[in-house]
Amino acid sequence: MVEQSEDGVKQALGIDSWRNLSRDGVMKLVAMMPEMNTEVALKIAEQFPDFKLLATETLRAVNEQLATTFKSNDKSQKRAQRAFTMAQDAYIKELDRDNLSSEERRDLYERILDAAHQVDAKDERNKQFIVKTLSVVGATVGVVALAAVAFVGGKGKMES
């Protein structure tokens, strides 16, 4: 969607004035800039005398969110690993019993293998989550960089 006016961008962001732009709104604005009409993007950039500060603040917010997300993810991974380990330990302990039938013994082996497969599956989902998160962050950083370059380039054109 190429916005054709400053008011159209404000409307897309759900604001009446640039003073009402929240941190989330800044992130949305930066994400919209590459698809915006160049003149509109430059007019909007003029509203922010210190675009560098705006871009830095956006990247800082992304970094904080990323740190929080990875910390939470790490806690979740550790909890799951402990649960799987406890289950496997319990099954292995059960295998030490002398009075197990071959069917019970086979069932315990299957449970141990199932727990191991669950650990592998959880680890694979975690890796996919990390890759997806990093790609989103990379795209955000790229958009901020492009917007900053567009702003600086636009300023140069305006000063010429």
TIVO-2410 file (N, C-alpha, C; in nm, 3 decimals):
# residues 160
REC num residu      c1      c2      c3 atome chaine
REC   1      M   0.084  -0.117   0.000     N      A
REC   1      M   0.000   0.000   0.000    CA      A
REC   1      M   0.090   0.124   0.000     C      A
REC   2      V   0.083   0.203  -0.104     N      A
REC   2      V   0.161   0.326  -0.114    CA      A
REC   2      V   0.072   0.440  -0.067     C      A
REC   3      E   0.112   0.499   0.046     N      A
REC   3      E   0.036   0.613   0.100    CA      A
REC   3      E   0.068   0.735   0.015     C      A
REC   4      Q  -0.036   0.808  -0.023     N      A
REC   4      Q  -0.020   0.923  -0.111    CA      A
REC   4      Q  -0.021   1.056  -0.036     C      A
REC   5      S  -0.051   1.052   0.096     N      A
REC   5      S  -0.055   1.178   0.170    CA      A
REC   5      S  -0.012   1.155   0.315     C      A
REC   6      E   0.031   1.263   0.376     N      A
REC   6      E   0.069   1.260   0.517    CA      A
REC   6      E  -0.053   1.223   0.602     C      A
REC   7      D  -0.169   1.279   0.566     N      A
REC   7      D  -0.292   1.248   0.640    CA      A
REC   7      D  -0.328   1.100   0.626     C      A
REC   8      G  -0.303   1.043   0.510     N      A
REC   8      G  -0.329   0.900   0.489    CA      A
REC   8      G  -0.242   0.814   0.580     C      A
REC   9      V  -0.117   0.856   0.599     N      A
REC   9      V  -0.027   0.783   0.689    CA      A
REC   9      V  -0.076   0.795   0.832     C      A
REC  10      K  -0.114   0.917   0.872     N      A
REC  10      K  -0.167   0.937   1.007    CA      A
REC  10      K  -0.290   0.849   1.030     C      A
REC  11      Q  -0.377   0.846   0.930     N      A
REC  11      Q  -0.498   0.765   0.941    CA      A
REC  11      Q  -0.462   0.616   0.954     C      A
REC  12      A  -0.366   0.571   0.876     N      A
REC  12      A  -0.323   0.431   0.883    CA      A
REC  12      A  -0.264   0.398   1.021     C      A
REC  13      L  -0.203   0.498   1.084     N      A
REC  13      L  -0.144   0.478   1.217    CA      A
REC  13      L  -0.246   0.503   1.329     C      A
REC  14      G  -0.362   0.556   1.292     N      A
REC  14      G  -0.467   0.583   1.391    CA      A
REC  14      G  -0.437   0.701   1.481     C      A
REC  15      I  -0.371   0.804   1.425     N      A
REC  15      I  -0.338   0.923   1.503    CA      A
REC  15      I  -0.388   1.048   1.431     C      A
REC  16      D  -0.407   1.156   1.510     N      A
REC  16      D  -0.448   1.285   1.453    CA      A
REC  16      D  -0.329   1.376   1.432     C      A
REC  17      S  -0.225   1.359   1.516     N      A
REC  17      S  -0.109   1.446   1.514    CA      A
REC  17      S   0.016   1.362   1.538     C      A
REC  18      W   0.129   1.408   1.486     N      A
REC  18      W   0.254   1.334   1.506    CA      A
REC  18      W   0.293   1.332   1.653     C      A
REC  19      R   0.243   1.426   1.732     N      A
REC  19      R   0.269   1.427   1.875    CA      A
REC  19      R   0.206   1.306   1.944     C      A
REC  20      N   0.104   1.247   1.881     N      A
REC  20      N   0.034   1.132   1.939    CA      A
REC  20      N   0.098   0.999   1.901     C      A
REC  21      L   0.211   1.005   1.833     N      A
REC  21      L   0.275   0.882   1.786    CA      A
REC  21      L   0.343   0.810   1.902     C      A
REC  22      S   0.296   0.688   1.931     N      A
REC  22      S   0.352   0.607   2.039    CA      A
REC  22      S   0.475   0.531   1.989     C      A
REC  23      R   0.541   0.461   2.080     N      A
REC  23      R   0.657   0.379   2.043    CA      A
REC  23      R   0.615   0.274   1.939     C      A
REC  24      D   0.500   0.209   1.962     N      A
REC  24      D   0.451   0.111   1.865    CA      A
REC  24      D   0.421   0.177   1.731     C      A
REC  25      G   0.367   0.299   1.740     N      A
REC  25      G   0.338   0.375   1.619    CA      A
REC  25      G   0.463   0.407   1.540     C      A
REC  26      V   0.571   0.437   1.612     N      A
REC  26      V   0.700   0.465   1.546    CA      A
REC  26      V   0.744   0.340   1.470     C      A
REC  27      M   0.731   0.224   1.534     N      A
REC  27      M   0.770   0.099   1.469    CA      A
REC  27      M   0.687   0.078   1.342     C      A
REC  28      K   0.557   0.103   1.352     N      A
REC  28      K   0.470   0.088   1.235    CA      A
REC  28      K   0.508   0.188   1.125     C      A
REC  29      L   0.535   0.313   1.166     N      A
REC  29      L   0.573   0.416   1.070    CA      A
REC  29      L   0.700   0.376   0.996     C      A
REC  30      V   0.799   0.332   1.070     N      A
REC  30      V   0.926   0.293   1.008    CA      A
REC  30      V   0.903   0.176   0.912     C      A
REC  31      A   0.819   0.082   0.951     N      A
REC  31      A   0.789  -0.033   0.864    CA      A
REC  31      A   0.715   0.011   0.737     C      A
REC  32      M   0.636   0.118   0.745     N      A
REC  32      M   0.559   0.166   0.630    CA      A
REC  32      M   0.645   0.246   0.532     C      A
REC  33      M   0.753   0.306   0.579     N      A
REC  33      M   0.829   0.402   0.498    CA      A
REC  33      M   0.877   0.348   0.363     C      A
REC  34      P   0.929   0.226   0.356     N      A
REC  34      P   0.976   0.180   0.225    CA      A
REC  34      P   0.866   0.173   0.118     C      A
REC  35      E   0.741   0.158   0.162     N      A
REC  35      E   0.630   0.147   0.066    CA      A
REC  35      E   0.562   0.282   0.042     C      A
REC  36      M   0.605   0.385   0.113     N      A
REC  36      M   0.544   0.517   0.103    CA      A
REC  36      M   0.591   0.592  -0.021     C      A
REC  37      N   0.508   0.679  -0.067     N      A
REC  37      N   0.546   0.774  -0.170    CA      A
REC  37      N   0.665   0.853  -0.115     C      A
REC  38      T   0.770   0.871  -0.194     N      A
REC  38      T   0.893   0.935  -0.147    CA      A
REC  38      T   0.868   1.074  -0.091     C      A
REC  39      E   0.790   1.155  -0.161     N      A
REC  39      E   0.762   1.291  -0.114    CA      A
REC  39      E   0.689   1.289   0.020     C      A
REC  40      V   0.596   1.195   0.035     N      A
REC  40      V   0.522   1.183   0.161    CA      A
REC  40      V   0.617   1.144   0.273     C      A
REC  41      A   0.705   1.047   0.246     N      A
REC  41      A   0.802   1.003   0.347    CA      A
REC  41      A   0.892   1.118   0.389     C      A
REC  42      L   0.935   1.200   0.293     N      A
REC  42      L   1.020   1.314   0.325    CA      A
REC  42      L   0.945   1.419   0.408     C      A
REC  43      K   0.818   1.444   0.375     N      A
REC  43      K   0.738   1.539   0.453    CA      A
REC  43      K   0.723   1.489   0.596     C      A
REC  44      I   0.702   1.362   0.611     N      A
REC  44      I   0.688   1.305   0.745    CA      A
REC  44      I   0.821   1.314   0.820     C      A
REC  45      A   0.930   1.281   0.751     N      A
REC  45      A   1.062   1.288   0.814    CA      A
REC  45      A   1.093   1.429   0.862     C      A
REC  46      E   1.043   1.529   0.789     N      A
REC  46      E   1.063   1.668   0.831    CA      A
REC  46      E   0.999   1.696   0.966     C      A
REC  47      Q   0.896   1.618   1.001     N      A
REC  47      Q   0.826   1.638   1.128    CA      A
REC  47      Q   0.911   1.594   1.247     C      A
REC  48      F   1.015   1.519   1.219     N      A
REC  48      F   1.102   1.466   1.325    CA      A
REC  48      F   1.241   1.524   1.306     C      A
REC  49      P   1.271   1.634   1.376     N      A
REC  49      P   1.399   1.702   1.356    CA      A
REC  49      P   1.519   1.611   1.383     C      A
REC  50      D   1.504   1.517   1.473     N      A
REC  50      D   1.616   1.429   1.505    CA      A
REC  50      D   1.579   1.286   1.470     C      A
REC  51      F   1.575   1.258   1.340     N      A
REC  51      F   1.536   1.124   1.295    CA      A
REC  51      F   1.632   1.019   1.347     C      A
REC  52      K   1.759   1.055   1.364     N      A
REC  52      K   1.858   0.962   1.417    CA      A
REC  52      K   1.815   0.914   1.556     C      A
REC  53      L   1.770   1.008   1.639     N      A
REC  53      L   1.723   0.973   1.773    CA      A
REC  53      L   1.601   0.881   1.765     C      A
REC  54      L   1.510   0.912   1.673     N      A
REC  54      L   1.392   0.829   1.654    CA      A
REC  54      L   1.431   0.688   1.613     C      A
REC  55      A   1.522   0.675   1.518     N      A
REC  55      A   1.566   0.543   1.472    CA      A
REC  55      A   1.639   0.469   1.583     C      A
REC  56      T   1.723   0.540   1.658     N      A
REC  56      T   1.796   0.479   1.768    CA      A
REC  56      T   1.699   0.428   1.874     C      A
REC  57      E   1.600   0.509   1.907     N      A
REC  57      E   1.500   0.469   2.007    CA      A
REC  57      E   1.422   0.347   1.959     C      A
REC  58      T   1.389   0.343   1.833     N      A
REC  58      T   1.319   0.228   1.777    CA      A
REC  58      T   1.404   0.102   1.789     C      A
REC  59      L   1.531   0.112   1.752     N      A
REC  59      L   1.619  -0.004   1.761    CA      A
REC  59      L   1.642  -0.047   1.905     C      A
REC  60      R   1.650   0.049   1.997     N      A
REC  60      R   1.664   0.016   2.138    CA      A
REC  60      R   1.541  -0.062   2.187     C      A
REC  61      A   1.423  -0.017   2.147     N      A
REC  61      A   1.300  -0.086   2.186    CA      A
REC  61      A   1.296  -0.228   2.130     C      A
REC  62      V   1.340  -0.243   2.005     N      A
REC  62      V   1.346  -0.376   1.944    CA      A
REC  62      V   1.444  -0.464   2.021     C      A
REC  63      N   1.558  -0.409   2.057     N      A
REC  63      N   1.659  -0.484   2.132    CA      A
REC  63      N   1.606  -0.527   2.268     C      A
REC  64      E   1.537  -0.437   2.339     N      A
REC  64      E   1.479  -0.472   2.470    CA      A
REC  64      E   1.376  -0.584   2.455     C      A
REC  65      Q   1.292  -0.573   2.354     N      A
REC  65      Q   1.189  -0.675   2.332    CA      A
REC  65      Q   1.254  -0.809   2.297     C      A
REC  66      L   1.358  -0.805   2.218     N      A
REC  66      L   1.429  -0.927   2.181    CA      A
REC  66      L   1.491  -0.993   2.304     C      A
REC  67      A   1.554  -0.914   2.390     N      A
REC  67      A   1.615  -0.968   2.511    CA      A
REC  67      A   1.509  -1.033   2.601     C      A
REC  68      T   1.397  -0.967   2.617     N      A
REC  68      T   1.288  -1.021   2.698    CA      A
REC  68      T   1.235  -1.150   2.638     C      A
REC  69      T   1.217  -1.151   2.507     N      A
REC  69      T   1.166  -1.270   2.439    CA      A
REC  69      T   1.260  -1.388   2.455     C      A
REC  70      F   1.390  -1.365   2.434     N      A
REC  70      F   1.486  -1.475   2.445    CA      A
REC  70      F   1.501  -1.523   2.590     C      A
REC  71      K   1.491  -1.432   2.685     N      A
REC  71      K   1.499  -1.472   2.826    CA      A
REC  71      K   1.380  -1.562   2.861     C      A
REC  72      S   1.263  -1.523   2.819     N      A
REC  72      S   1.143  -1.602   2.844    CA      A
REC  72      S   1.151  -1.737   2.773     C      A
REC  73      N   1.201  -1.736   2.651     N      A
REC  73      N   1.216  -1.859   2.575    CA      A
REC  73      N   1.315  -1.954   2.643     C      A
REC  74      D   1.424  -1.898   2.695     N      A
REC  74      D   1.524  -1.980   2.764    CA      A
REC  74      D   1.464  -2.046   2.888     C      A
REC  75      K   1.387  -1.970   2.965     N      A
REC  75      K   1.321  -2.027   3.084    CA      A
REC  75      K   1.228  -2.140   3.045     C      A
REC  76      S   1.153  -2.120   2.939     N      A
REC  76      S   1.059  -2.222   2.891    CA      A
REC  76      S   1.134  -2.348   2.848     C      A
REC  77      Q   1.242  -2.330   2.776     N      A
REC  77      Q   1.323  -2.445   2.731    CA      A
REC  77      Q   1.377  -2.523   2.851     C      A
REC  78      K   1.428  -2.453   2.951     N      A
REC  78      K   1.484  -2.519   3.069    CA      A
REC  78      K   1.376  -2.595   3.147     C      A
REC  79      R   1.257  -2.535   3.160     N      A
REC  79      R   1.147  -2.603   3.228    CA      A
REC  79      R   1.110  -2.732   3.156     C      A
REC  80      A   1.098  -2.722   3.025     N      A
REC  80      A   1.061  -2.840   2.945    CA      A
REC  80      A   1.169  -2.947   2.957     C      A
REC  81      Q   1.295  -2.907   2.950     N      A
REC  81      Q   1.405  -3.003   2.961    CA      A
REC  81      Q   1.403  -3.074   3.096     C      A
REC  82      R   1.379  -2.998   3.204     N      A
REC  82      R   1.371  -3.059   3.337    CA      A
REC  82      R   1.257  -3.160   3.345     C      A
REC  83      A   1.142  -3.125   3.288     N      A
REC  83      A   1.026  -3.215   3.291    CA      A
REC  83      A   1.056  -3.344   3.215     C      A
REC  84      F   1.116  -3.331   3.097     N      A
REC  84      F   1.150  -3.450   3.019    CA      A
REC  84      F   1.254  -3.535   3.092     C      A
REC  85      T   1.351  -3.471   3.153     N      A
REC  85      T   1.456  -3.544   3.226    CA      A
REC  85      T   1.395  -3.619   3.344     C      A
REC  86      M   1.305  -3.552   3.417     N      A
REC  86      M   1.241  -3.617   3.532    CA      A
REC  86      M   1.161  -3.739   3.486     C      A
REC  87      A   1.090  -3.724   3.374     N      A
REC  87      A   1.011  -3.837   3.323    CA      A
REC  87      A   1.104  -3.952   3.284     C      A
REC  88      Q   1.210  -3.923   3.212     N      A
REC  88      Q   1.304  -4.028   3.173    CA      A
REC  88      Q   1.367  -4.094   3.294     C      A
REC  89      D   1.406  -4.016   3.393     N      A
REC  89      D   1.465  -4.073   3.515    CA      A
REC  89      D   1.367  -4.167   3.585     C      A
REC  90      A   1.240  -4.126   3.591     N      A
REC  90      A   1.138  -4.211   3.654    CA      A
REC  90      A   1.122  -4.343   3.578     C      A
REC  91      Y   1.121  -4.335   3.445     N      A
REC  91      Y   1.106  -4.457   3.364    CA      A
REC  91      Y   1.228  -4.549   3.383     C      A
REC  92      I   1.346  -4.490   3.385     N      A
REC  92      I   1.468  -4.569   3.401    CA      A
REC  92      I   1.468  -4.636   3.539     C      A
REC  93      K   1.424  -4.562   3.640     N      A
REC  93      K   1.415  -4.620   3.775    CA      A
REC  93      K   1.319  -4.738   3.777     C      A
REC  94      E   1.209  -4.725   3.707     N      A
REC  94      E   1.112  -4.834   3.698    CA      A
REC  94      E   1.172  -4.957   3.632     C      A
REC  95      L   1.261  -4.936   3.536     N      A
REC  95      L   1.326  -5.048   3.468    CA      A
REC  95      L   1.411  -5.132   3.563     C      A
REC  96      D   1.454  -5.074   3.674     N      A
REC  96      D   1.536  -5.146   3.772    CA      A
REC  96      D   1.455  -5.248   3.853     C      A
REC  97      R   1.324  -5.237   3.846     N      A
REC  97      R   1.242  -5.334   3.920    CA      A
REC  97      R   1.258  -5.473   3.861     C      A
REC  98      D   1.268  -5.573   3.947     N      A
REC  98      D   1.289  -5.711   3.902    CA      A
REC  98      D   1.162  -5.778   3.852     C      A
REC  99      N   1.049  -5.734   3.900     N      A
REC  99      N   0.924  -5.805   3.869    CA      A
REC  99      N   0.850  -5.753   3.746     C      A
REC 100      L   0.920  -5.687   3.656     N      A
REC 100      L   0.856  -5.634   3.534    CA      A
REC 100      L   0.839  -5.744   3.429     C      A
REC 101      S   0.723  -5.742   3.366     N      A
REC 101      S   0.704  -5.833   3.253    CA      A
REC 101      S   0.775  -5.775   3.132     C      A
REC 102      S   0.794  -5.855   3.031     N      A
REC 102      S   0.860  -5.805   2.911    CA      A
REC 102      S   0.775  -5.696   2.845     C      A
REC 103      E   0.644  -5.708   2.856     N      A
REC 103      E   0.555  -5.605   2.800    CA      A
REC 103      E   0.570  -5.473   2.875     C      A
REC 104      E   0.579  -5.478   3.008     N      A
REC 104      E   0.598  -5.356   3.088    CA      A
REC 104      E   0.734  -5.293   3.059     C      A
REC 105      R   0.834  -5.380   3.045     N      A
REC 105      R   0.969  -5.333   3.014    CA      A
REC 105      R   0.971  -5.264   2.877     C      A
REC 106      R   0.905  -5.325   2.778     N      A
REC 106      R   0.897  -5.267   2.644    CA      A
REC 106      R   0.824  -5.133   2.649     C      A
REC 107      D   0.715  -5.125   2.727     N      A
REC 107      D   0.638  -5.002   2.741    CA      A
REC 107      D   0.726  -4.891   2.800     C      A
REC 108      L   0.806  -4.924   2.900     N      A
REC 108      L   0.896  -4.824   2.960    CA      A
REC 108      L   1.001  -4.778   2.860     C      A
REC 109      Y   1.057  -4.870   2.782     N      A
REC 109      Y   1.155  -4.831   2.679    CA      A
REC 109      Y   1.089  -4.735   2.578     C      A
REC 110      E   0.965  -4.766   2.540     N      A
REC 110      E   0.894  -4.680   2.445    CA      A
REC 110      E   0.869  -4.541   2.505     C      A
REC 111      R   0.838  -4.538   2.633     N      A
REC 111      R   0.817  -4.409   2.700    CA      A
REC 111      R   0.947  -4.328   2.705     C      A
REC 112      I   1.058  -4.396   2.731     N      A
REC 112      I   1.188  -4.328   2.732    CA      A
REC 112      I   1.217  -4.270   2.594     C      A
REC 113      L   1.195  -4.352   2.491     N      A
REC 113      L   1.218  -4.304   2.354    CA      A
REC 113      L   1.122  -4.191   2.317     C      A
REC 114      D   0.997  -4.202   2.360     N      A
REC 114      D   0.899  -4.097   2.333    CA      A
REC 114      D   0.942  -3.965   2.398     C      A
REC 115      A   0.989  -3.972   2.522     N      A
REC 115      A   1.036  -3.852   2.591    CA      A
REC 115      A   1.154  -3.791   2.516     C      A
REC 116      A   1.245  -3.876   2.467     N      A
REC 116      A   1.360  -3.826   2.390    CA      A
REC 116      A   1.314  -3.759   2.261     C      A
REC 117      H   1.215  -3.819   2.194     N      A
REC 117      H   1.161  -3.759   2.071    CA      A
REC 117      H   1.094  -3.625   2.101     C      A
REC 118      Q   1.026  -3.616   2.215     N      A
REC 118      Q   0.962  -3.490   2.253    CA      A
REC 118      Q   1.066  -3.381   2.279     C      A
REC 119      V   1.177  -3.419   2.341     N      A
REC 119      V   1.286  -3.323   2.363    CA      A
REC 119      V   1.338  -3.274   2.229     C      A
REC 120      D   1.361  -3.367   2.136     N      A
REC 120      D   1.410  -3.329   2.003    CA      A
REC 120      D   1.311  -3.237   1.932     C      A
REC 121      A   1.182  -3.270   1.940     N      A
REC 121      A   1.079  -3.189   1.873    CA      A
REC 121      A   1.073  -3.049   1.934     C      A
REC 122      K   1.080  -3.041   2.066     N      A
REC 122      K   1.078  -2.911   2.135    CA      A
REC 122      K   1.201  -2.828   2.095     C      A
REC 123      D   1.317  -2.894   2.088     N      A
REC 123      D   1.439  -2.826   2.049    CA      A
REC 123      D   1.428  -2.773   1.905     C      A
REC 124      E   1.372  -2.853   1.817     N      A
REC 124      E   1.356  -2.810   1.677    CA      A
REC 124      E   1.261  -2.691   1.666     C      A
REC 125      R   1.149  -2.695   1.741     N      A
REC 125      R   1.056  -2.581   1.740    CA      A
REC 125      R   1.125  -2.456   1.795     C      A
REC 126      N   1.207  -2.475   1.897     N      A
REC 126      N   1.279  -2.362   1.956    CA      A
REC 126      N   1.374  -2.301   1.853     C      A
REC 127      K   1.446  -2.384   1.781     N      A
REC 127      K   1.538  -2.333   1.679    CA      A
REC 127      K   1.462  -2.257   1.571     C      A
REC 128      Q   1.347  -2.308   1.530     N      A
REC 128      Q   1.265  -2.239   1.430    CA      A
REC 128      Q   1.216  -2.104   1.483     C      A
REC 129      F   1.178  -2.102   1.611     N      A
REC 129      F   1.135  -1.977   1.674    CA      A
REC 129      F   1.248  -1.875   1.672     C      A
REC 130      I   1.369  -1.919   1.707     N      A
REC 130      I   1.484  -1.828   1.710    CA      A
REC 130      I   1.513  -1.773   1.571     C      A
REC 131      V   1.512  -1.859   1.471     N      A
REC 131      V   1.538  -1.814   1.333    CA      A
REC 131      V   1.431  -1.715   1.289     C      A
REC 132      K   1.306  -1.746   1.317     N      A
REC 132      K   1.197  -1.657   1.278    CA      A
REC 132      K   1.209  -1.522   1.349     C      A
REC 133      T   1.238  -1.525   1.479     N      A
REC 133      T   1.252  -1.402   1.556    CA      A
REC 133      T   1.367  -1.318   1.502     C      A
REC 134      L   1.480  -1.382   1.477     N      A
REC 134      L   1.595  -1.308   1.425    CA      A
REC 134      L   1.569  -1.251   1.286     C      A
REC 135      S   1.492  -1.322   1.204     N      A
REC 135      S   1.462  -1.269   1.071    CA      A
REC 135      S   1.370  -1.147   1.081     C      A
REC 136      V   1.276  -1.149   1.175     N      A
REC 136      V   1.189  -1.033   1.196    CA      A
REC 136      V   1.272  -0.914   1.245     C      A
REC 137      V   1.362  -0.940   1.340     N      A
REC 137      V   1.448  -0.833   1.391    CA      A
REC 137      V   1.538  -0.780   1.280     C      A
REC 138      G   1.594  -0.870   1.201     N      A
REC 138      G   1.678  -0.828   1.089    CA      A
REC 138      G   1.602  -0.741   0.991     C      A
REC 139      A   1.479  -0.779   0.963     N      A
REC 139      A   1.396  -0.699   0.872    CA      A
REC 139      A   1.367  -0.562   0.932     C      A
REC 140      T   1.338  -0.559   1.061     N      A
REC 140      T   1.310  -0.431   1.128    CA      A
REC 140      T   1.432  -0.341   1.124     C      A
REC 141      V   1.547  -0.396   1.156     N      A
REC 141      V   1.671  -0.318   1.152    CA      A
REC 141      V   1.696  -0.268   1.010     C      A
REC 142      G   1.673  -0.354   0.912     N      A
REC 142      G   1.691  -0.315   0.773    CA      A
REC 142      G   1.598  -0.201   0.733     C      A
REC 143      V   1.473  -0.208   0.777     N      A
REC 143      V   1.377  -0.104   0.744    CA      A
REC 143      V   1.417   0.028   0.810     C      A
REC 144      V   1.461   0.021   0.937     N      A
REC 144      V   1.505   0.143   1.005    CA      A
REC 144      V   1.625   0.203   0.931     C      A
REC 145      A   1.718   0.117   0.893     N      A
REC 145      A   1.836   0.166   0.820    CA      A
REC 145      A   1.795   0.229   0.686     C      A
REC 146      L   1.706   0.161   0.613     N      A
REC 146      L   1.660   0.217   0.485    CA      A
REC 146      L   1.588   0.350   0.505     C      A
REC 147      A   1.505   0.356   0.609     N      A
REC 147      A   1.434   0.480   0.635    CA      A
REC 147      A   1.532   0.592   0.670     C      A
REC 148      A   1.634   0.559   0.748     N      A
REC 148      A   1.734   0.660   0.783    CA      A
REC 148      A   1.810   0.706   0.659     C      A
REC 149      V   1.846   0.611   0.573     N      A
REC 149      V   1.915   0.647   0.448    CA      A
REC 149      V   1.824   0.731   0.360     C      A
REC 150      A   1.697   0.692   0.353     N      A
REC 150      A   1.602   0.769   0.272    CA      A
REC 150      A   1.588   0.910   0.328     C      A
REC 151      F   1.583   0.920   0.461     N      A
REC 151      F   1.571   1.050   0.526    CA      A
REC 151      F   1.693   1.136   0.498     C      A
REC 152      V   1.811   1.080   0.520     N      A
REC 152      V   1.934   1.155   0.497    CA      A
REC 152      V   1.946   1.192   0.349     C      A
REC 153      G   1.913   1.098   0.260     N      A
REC 153      G   1.918   1.127   0.117    CA      A
REC 153      G   1.817   1.234   0.080     C      A
REC 154      G   1.698   1.227   0.139     N      A
REC 154      G   1.595   1.327   0.112    CA      A
REC 154      G   1.635   1.463   0.163     C      A
REC 155      K   1.698   1.468   0.278     N      A
REC 155      K   1.746   1.594   0.333    CA      A
REC 155      K   1.847   1.656   0.240     C      A
REC 156      G   1.936   1.570   0.187     N      A
REC 156      G   2.038   1.619   0.094    CA      A
REC 156      G   1.975   1.678  -0.030     C      A
REC 157      K   1.869   1.613  -0.081     N      A
REC 157      K   1.800   1.664  -0.199    CA      A
REC 157      K   1.734   1.800  -0.169     C      A
REC 158      M   1.677   1.807  -0.048     N      A
REC 158      M   1.607   1.931  -0.012    CA      A
REC 158      M   1.705   2.045   0.007     C      A
REC 159      E   1.826   2.016   0.055     N      A
REC 159      E   1.924   2.121   0.078    CA      A
REC 159      E   1.994   2.163  -0.051     C      A
REC 160      S   1.988   2.082  -0.155     N      A
REC 160      S   2.056   2.113  -0.281    CA      A
REC 160      S   1.986   2.224  -0.357     C      A
***
